[in-house]
Amino acid sequence: MIEIDGLTKSYGRRIVVDGVSLTIPRGGLTGIIGPNGAGKSTLLGLASRLLAADRGTVTVDGLDVARASGELLARRLSVLKQENRVAARLTVRDLVAFGRYPHSRGRLSSSEWAHVEKALAFLDLQPISGSFLDELSGGQRQRAYVAMVLSQDTDYMLFDEPLSSLDIRHAVSMMHLLRNASRSFGKAVVVVLHDINIAANFADRIIGMKDGRVAFHGDTADVMTGAFLSSIYDIPIRVHRLEGQYVTTYALPGGPEGGAGEDPVLVAGD
Amino acid sequence: MTRPRTVLLVLACTVVAVAVIFMTLDVRGNWDYVLALRARKLLAICVVATAIAVSTVVFQTIAGNRILTPSIMGFDALYALLQTVFVFVLGTARLSSVDPRLLFAVEAGAMLLFSVLLYRWLFLGARQNLHLLLLVGVVFGLFFRGLMVLLQRVIDPNEFVVLQDRLFASFNGVAPDLLLVATLVTGGVCLLVWRMRDRLDVLLLGRDQAINLGLDYRRMVSLILILVSLQVSVATALVGPLNGFEPISFFGLLVANVTYLLIPGFRHGQVLTGAVLVGILLLLGGQLVLEQVFGLGSAVGIVTEFVGGTMFIIMLLRGMAR
């Protein structure tokens, strides 16, 4: 269980995460949604010890992430940020093998390599496992990083917008994979998502954030309502069920045809 | 045998061959005396080359960049400034009566303190930005140099001549007991770095992934910065900066990047070994050419700086084109 208590972080005078308290249980996929600047990525960074909090604590299975040894945490919790840059030329397989570092300390046994191969296969990376990262497309590189996190094989996996450079096919298969990992192996997967439809259809729980605070938090079926979504995005959003899937629609300025209506509403700020 | 291993083997053989030539070429008179003298010079070259090679490679790993070197971040300029301040404050007469071991300790200690403070702030401060880092480094280098030039203007001309001599790297007049200290320090640092080689591989993935994979990033980077500072301080305090008055030296850059070309891949075990061999080869070869061709009429730094500086410009241009 990830327990977050009174977490606060500010940059200068701007408070980015403002007294957030949450409990994220094991098993199931948790989506974090919210407008730009709501503090989603910062919250993820704080929860994964990449950032230091000003106030408040995060514990993972009782381990305080700010105090516990990095080595111990690396076997329980993994995180993938949006931007990743490597200072040397690595092949996809090299990168994925790094995921085993917390378990092997750099000396991979054959059972460790089995984990690596499994992660490569999960993400369809075997055909390009010998290619260098800098020769790949953004989406392929993204999948290689996700494979690395999978090979790390931790109980808690945090992803910051893992779909950002994936096409719809790979995005859907990535979400399937993350949801399967969370359900069949009892992992806790926490994903910051931009696309509300994807969040609604794949997440078991949704955390909605606005202005550094948690606006709502609960089972997808309970919180996936027009009122909740409209309240964080500040535009009218409606939620429908179509062939069993969630579909959200939003008000178009000037009606569906776009024609001569009122001026588009510009949201202040951002 | 894999490619890196073959390359390392070839490099090692070449280093041994050049070392043998260096020791035996043109020996006249008393063999014992000449060999002892040359062995000391050879050891000094190996220590300095090793220190610069290892410190540059690990510095570039934590910087996540192959253009930055401790020297480009103002290290050599700091040494030159310290030397000038010593001469300015004490005067050459009193300076020469100070125990060289004490002077060595003070030089190395002062550089260590300065650089650890500066680099810790740069690497572990709130905002990390490569361009800012490079800019701050170059500005500090110029600042140190400016201060040094100012002091040199007001100094006694006779003192200035002595100072000038101290500021160029020379392998000829290395004191045996200082050489011993420098060898031990460099050897010790190399041992520590060698034991960290797997963690250094992980650091290549960047700060976030290093933390994710369980490294204590702050501690590790602080430790590496101390080791880098220790190594560069000791090497510079032993023979003087390779480039004399200029604010930066390109020798480390040259060594590291030649190594990356010869030994592709990310394994620090191989890259560090390769860098040490390349460093010794370049410095020893440079010294040999200097002694045989130019008859000691020039400083070894001039040869390596020319090649290294050209490489720096090429790398910058290629980086911009990309």
Interface residues (C-beta under 8 A of the other chain):
Chain A: S48 R49 L50 S69 G70 E71 L72 L73 A74 R75 S78 V79 L80 K81 N84 R85 V86 A87 A88 R89 L90 D94 L95 F98 G99 Y101 P102 R105 G106 R107 V149 Q152
Chain B: Q60 T61 G64 N65 R66 D198 R199 D201 V202 L204 L205 G206 R207 D208 Q209 I211 N212 L213 G214 L215 D216 Y217 P264 G265 F266
